[in-house]
Amino acid sequence: MAYIETVDPDDAEGVLAREYEKAVKATGKVANIRRLMSLNPESMRSSMRIYGSIMFAESPLTRAQREMVAVVVSKANDCHY
């Protein structure tokens, strides 16, 4: 397993602190997937925006179908997310 440096929520400042706050408001915690992007908060913000668009914006796929696609892709990539 690789070691990736991350910024702890208690040490976050500026954009990163605001992104972490959004995560806590949405899910009650800062998920590891967000922490992995913590050294580049602008990239994190862009990634979360794309994720939100893919999963929640208007689409011919239902939310359930999108979640099913995500599960299949994660399994195919041997990713627990």
N, C-alpha and C positions, 0 to 999 in steps of 0.2 A: 504494500500500500504506500502510495506517495505521501509525502508530507508537504502541505501547502500552508504557507504563512497566512494568517487571517488577522483581522482587527476585531478584538472583543467589543461587544456592544458598550461596555463601560468606558472604553477608550475612543469610541467613535466621535468624530467632529464633523461639522459642516454638512455637506451633501450626504455623506455616509450616515451620520446620526439621523438625518431626516428619513433616509431610506429604511434604516433599522426601525425607526418609530412607526413608519407605515406598516412594516412587517408585523410588528407587535400588535398594532391595532387590528390588522386583518386576521391574524392567526394566533395571537397570544405569545408568540416567540419569534426569534430570528432563526429561520431554518438554515441548515448547513449549506444548502445550495446558494443562499445569499451570502453567507460568510465567505464562501470560496471566492466570491467576486469582490470582497471588501477592499482589496488594494486598489481597485479601479471603480470607484463609486459611480462614475458616469456610465461606465459599461454596465454596471449592475442596474442602474435606472433604465437604460435602453433595453436590456434583456427582459426586465420585468414588464416593461411597456409592451414589448413584442408578445410575451407570454399572455398578458392580459387580453391583447387583441385576438390572439389565436383562440384562446379558451372562452372569451366572454363576448366578443363582438358579434354582430349579425353574421350568420353563416347558414348554408344549406344543411349543415350537420347540427344535430342536437348537442347539447352539452354532454349528455351521456355518451354519444358516439365519439365526441372529441376525447373524452376521458378514456374510452376503450382503445382508441388509436394510440394515445399516450402510453397506456399500459403495454400494448403489444410492442411498440417501439422500445420502451424501456426494457422489456424482457429480451427482445432480440439483441439489445446492446449490453445485456447482463448488468443492468443498472437498477438499483433498488428504488429509485425515484420513479 
